[in-house]
Amino acid sequence: MLRDKVLMILKFLCYVGVPLTLFGWGVYYLTTAGHSSVDRKIRVIGSSAVFPFAATVAERFAFHQSISTPVVESVGTGIGFKVFCAGFGPRHPDVLTASRPIEENEKKMCQAHLTGDLYSLILGYDGIVLTLSNKSSTFSLTPEQIYLALAKKIPVGGKLIKNPAITWKDVDSDLPDIKIRILGPSPTSGTRDTFTQKILTPGCHVVREFFHEDLNCNNIRSDGAYVDIGANENMIIQKVITSPGAIGIVSYSFLDQNRNRVQALPINNILPTVTTIQSKRYILSRPLYIYAKKARENVIPELHRFLEEFTLEQVSGPNGYLVQRGLIPLPPQEHAQQHLLIHGKVPQIYIKGGI
């Protein structure tokens, strides 16, 4: 079958490190081609940060409910929203995982193409982590230093010039003499959005205080200082291990599962831990989201139970099995609220014409 051949090619590309986001949202349609209109399998798409949690819940849920395992795909939050909001039915995903909240333009896209309202849940917390091989010496960075390392142009002598920094020592004499090489997600990733919002933009604003010309805070280097790996955090970890001095941007769960090989860099002298992320003292703390099409429950009765599964105490509570995979749980009251919203079938995003 064509679908089987396509899946084989995609698995090979993923194995050799080609980010599937390069192929855009067409990947989803290729891998779902051939499914009939009566196909009732639950389909999940979205964030690479949420993927390990969603895949684990899908496997356990299918086993205990004796149903087909929900299909879970990792393409990144941005592409995920495009595919999720593009239509309604078996050719479109029922559930979206996201590492940032839905934006206004995405809500409008959903309103233009979807029938029915949306559930919106917070699964737990995550931290974006700058990882370094355990074989390298650690050091702390600030948002300003990271911006000055990655900005395409920086102010020198009152003028904007092409960024000349080659090593971290070129950025700040107190930093090590290690080549600047950051491996991270593509612009369509929610992780990249959060990294820009919480690191590059604040760092840029600090520089603006001393240089009063207009700076493009989002314009980063394309000379190898930042390497776009796509929505493949496993590949980022592998490259960090094999490239001394390289820094990888990944989710906390990927750090947690690879502590024997990689370590976290402090930001503003604060390390990412369960406590610093949950309290939001760590600057790159963020919630993780799940969105779902409420009307699809009329077609797939198991969908509601699947969504409810994410909110159970034994799944995402303080001692839940997702916490063992690196999820940072919500405070008890917040966690209970998420369960009540789903249990009571209360949508949080209302779409005109909803059924």
N, C-alpha and C positions, 0 to 999 in steps of 0.2 A: 504493500500500500504506500501511496505517496506520503501519507502522514508519518508512517514508520521510518521512511527514508529521511524525511525532514528532521524528525527527532534524533536520528542517529547522527546527522550532520551537526545539529545544535549541541549535542552532548560532546562531540569531538572538539568543536570550537571552544566550548566551555573548558574542556580538559586542557587545551593548549593555551588558555588564558585570554581568548578573544572575548571582550565584554559583549553580552547579548544585547545590551542597550544600543549598540551601534546599528542594529537592524530595526530599531524603533518598535512601535507597537504592532507592526506586521507579524512579529514573532508569535504573538499570542494567537492571532488568527490562523497562522500556518499550523500551529500545534493543536488547534481545536478544530481544524477543517475535517470534515467527514463525520462529525457528530450530528445525529438526527435531531429534529426539533423536539423529540420526546425524551432526549437525554436528560436525566435528572440528577446527574452527578454534581455535587457542590464544587464550584470553582473559585479559587482564591488567587489574587495577584497583587503585587506591590513591592514593598520595601525589603531590601536585603537585610536590614537590621531586625525586622520582625519575622523574617522567613524561618529561622530555626525554631522559634516558638510556635508559629502557625503550623509548620510541618509536624512538629511533635504532637500538638493537639489533634491534628487531622488523623495521624496514625492511631493514636490511642482511642479516639472517638470512634473510628471505623471498626476497630477491633471489638470494642465493648457493645457497639450498636449493631454489629454484623451487617454493615453496609459497605458499599464501595468507598475506598479511601478518597476524601476530597483532594482535588488536584491543586497543589500549591506551587506558584511560580514566583521567582524573584527577578524583577525587571527594573526596580527602582521606584520611588514614590511618584515622581513626575510622570513617567510613562504609565505607571499604574493608574493614576487618576484619569489620564486620557482614554485608556481602554475601558475602565470601569464606567465612566460617564458617557461613553459613546453609544450605548444602546442597552436594550433590555431583552433577555431571552437566553437560550442555551449557547449562543455564539459569544456571549459576553460574560465576564466574571460576576459572581453573586456577591463576593466579599472583597474588600480592598484593605490591605494593611499599609500603614503609612507611618513615617518617622517625623511627620509634622502635620499640623492641622490643615484641613482643606482651605484653599484660598478662594477669594471672591470670584475670580474668573473661572475656577473649577466648579464652583456652585452653579454658575450661570450655564456652564457646559452640561452639567447634570440636569438642570431644569429644562434645557432645550431638547434633551434626548431621552430622558427617563420617564417612566410611569411609576408613581408611588413614592413614598417618603423613604428617608434613609435612617438607619440606626447609626449612632456615633458613640463609640466606646473608647475609654482609655484603658489599655491593657496593663500598663505599669510604667516604670521609668527606665531610662537608658542613659548612658553617658557616651558621648563621642570621645574616643581616646586616641592620643598620639602614641603609637607604639614604636619601640626600638628593640633590636635584638638583645637578648640577655648577654651576648658577648661584647656589647658596647657599653661604655660608661654613660650613665644618665646625666641629664642636666635639665634645668627648668627654663621655660620660655614664657614670654608675655604676649598678649595680642599684638602689641606694637612691634615686637621683634619678628613675629610671624608675618605680619603685613609687610614689613620692610624686606623680608626675605623673598616674599612671593609677588609683590607688586610689580607690574610690568614697567612702570616708571616711578622713580622716587625723586624727591627734592634734594639737590646737592648744590650748595653755593647759590641758593636763591633761584635755581632753575630746575625744571623737570628733565631728567635724563633717563636713558635706558638703564634698568637696574644692573649695576656692575657686580653685585655681590656673588661670589662663588662659594664661599664657605660661611658657616655661622659666625665665625670670628670677624668676617668682613661686616656683618650686621652689627655686632657688639663685641668689643674686645674681651669681654668677660666670658663669652661663649667659646666652645671648643673649635678647633681648626678642622672641622669636618665638612665635607661637601654638602651643600644644600640639595636635598633630594627628598621630596615628599610625595608619597604614593597615595592617591585618594580617589574618591568617587567622581562621576561625571556631573555636569551641570543639571542633569535631569533628576539627580538623587536628592532625597530629602535630607540626607546627611550633609551633602554639599551646601544645601540651602541654609541649614543650621550653622554650619561652620562659617559660612560667609556672614550670616547675621550676628553671630556671637563672638567671632574672632576677627575676621578681616575688616568688617565695618567699624567696630570700636577701635581697632588698631589704627585704621585710616584716620579716624576722627582725632586721635591723639597727635598724629603727624600734622594734621591740618592746623592745629593750634600754633604750630611754629612756622607753617608755610601756608600763606593765606590765599594761594591760588586754588582753583577747583581741582580736586583729585577724583579719579574714577576708582572708587573703593573696590569694585568687582572685577577690574581688569587685571588678571594675573598673568604671570610669565608663561611663555610657550617654548622655552629654550631648554627644557629638561629639569628645571628646578621643581616643577609640579608635573607629575605623571598621572594622567587620567587612566584609571584601571577599570572604570565602569562599576556595575553593581555586583562585584565579585570580591567579597571581603576575605574569603579563603585564599584567593590569589594574592591579595595584598599581604596577608600574613606570611605566605610562602616567600614572597619577594623580599620582605623585611628580614627574614631569617637568612636568606642567601646573599643579601646586599648589605655589608657592614656600613653602619652610619645612616642608612636609609630610614626614613620615618614613615610609618603607615597610619592612615586615618581609618579607624574601624569602630564598631560598636563595642560597648563594654563586655557584652556576652562573648565576643570573639577573643578579647583579652582574657576573660575568665577561663575559657576553655583551652588557652594556649600559654598559661603562665610559666610552664617549664621551658618555653622557647622565646617568649617576648615579654617586655616590661612596659609600663606606662611612663610617659614623661609628665612631670608636674606642669601645670599652667598656673602662673601667679603663685608658685610654690605650694599649690594644692594638688594632691594626687586624687584621681578618680577612685572612690571607694563606695560601697553601698551607702554609708552614712553621708558622705559629702555630696553624692548625687541625689539622694532622697531629700536632703535638706536644701539642695540647690546652691550650696556653697561652691561646688565645682561649676565653673562657668559654662561647661558644655553639657549640663544636665538637660534632659528633654523627656516629655511623655511620648509613649508609643500609642498609635490609634488603630482602631478597627472600624471600618464603615461597611454597611451591608444594605442591600435592597430589600426592604420589608415586604414588598409585593411578591417577591420570589418564594416566600413561605407558602403561598397558595399553590405553587407548582412543586416545591421541594419541602415536604413537611419536616424533614430532618434538619433543615437549615436553622430553624429557631433553636433546637436543642444543641446544635453545633455552636451557635453564637453564645448560648447560655454556658456552655462548657468552659469558655475562656474566662468566665467570671466566677467560677466555683472556687471555694476556699482551698480545696485540695489541688487546684490547678495553678492559680495565680496569687493565692494568699501567701502570707509570710513563710509557710512551710510547704508551699505547693511545688509540684514537680518542675514547673517552669523556672522557679527560683534556682533550682539545681542546675539549670541550663544558662544561668546568668541574668535572668530577668530581675529587676529591682522592684519589689512589690509596692503597691499603693498603700498609704496609711489605711488602717482598718475601716474607718468611717467612709473614706472615699471608695474603697474597694466594695463595700456593702452597697453603696449608691449605684455603682455600675451594674451590679447583679440585679438590683431592683428595677432598673431601667429596662433591662432585657427581659427579665422575668415578667414584667408588666406589659411588655410589647409596646414600649413608649418610644417612638422615633424622636430624634433630636433635630433633624434637618427636614424641613417641609418643602415639598416640591409642588408647584402649581399643577393641578390636574391629578394629584395623587389619588390612589384607589385604596 
